[in-house]
Amino acid sequence: MVSRRMLLGALAGLAAPALAFAEGEGPAKPSILTKKGRRTRAALKHQAGDKAALDKALASVKPMEAEAPPPPPEGPPQAVTPDEALGRLKQGNAIFARGGASIALPSLARIADLSKGQAPFAVIVGCSDSRVGPELIFDCNLGELFVVRVAGSTVSREGLGSIVYAVEHLGAPLIVVLGHAQCGAVGAAVDVATKHAELHGPLHEMILPILPAVIEAEDQHPSDLLDAAVRQNVRDVARRLKTADGVLAEKLSQRRLKIVSAYYDLTTGVVAFEA
């Protein structure tokens, strides 16, 4: 596309007299004036022709299109950064662990407001154990956490879909894979790996994803294999999540998402986070 500046440069020789005339900057010598100080017919005709040619040329030039702004990031805007979300969880757990957690129910106004939509600031992938309620141990309320729970803190394809939904469509900037002390599902996996215990049907299927973590922990010869296996299991799940889906991988590369593992101590109420 020819820009207005380029066209004006190309027509400089033609346009200069007309532009100077229009701005009142005529030539010093009265070369186009008669002796009586009047413009001659030929000079006026020539000058009018120059101006008409310039006007016609300028009229044919299309305005230059401004560069399109870069597209906005996909998904809803994030209310907090991944580090801010992690900080909120740490602060909430500190309150819980010292016995100061709030168990106040949400107001009717809050419930009505949440009916319009949700914007959780973190995804918690946790165990179904009744002693490890994420909203309680992180001192959170309705609408703040997106929780995916199954015994053993493992993630199926359906669970992965829930996680991706929370990140892509709800804007959650943080995923925490949470294990806990004395986990029964991991304990069953330890018994299968070390004592050749037999589990039937769905129970066997439940512990299958945990067995690699048990074997890896066992190779390290820990004094407490169950505890080591719990920690290794959530560490492995967090690592796999980082490459399990393109959306998660892209958000991680953009620093708009953080995935960490964590361990909850049933005795003290403290959650220890691993990067």
Secondary structure, DSSP 4 states (H G I P E B T S, - for coil): ---HHHHHHHTHHHHHHHHHHHTT---SS-TTB-TTS-B-HHHHHHHHHHHHHHHHHHHTPPPPPPPPPPPPPSSSPPSS-HHHHHHHHHHHHHHHHTT----PPPPHHHHHHHTT----SEEEEE---TT--HHHHTT--TTSEEEEE-TTS---HHHHHHHHHHHHTT---EEEEEEETT-HHHHHHHHHHHH-----HHHHHHHGGGHHHHHHHHHT--S-HHHHHHHHHHHHHHHHHHHH-HHHHHHHHTTS-EEEEEEE-TTT-PEEEE-
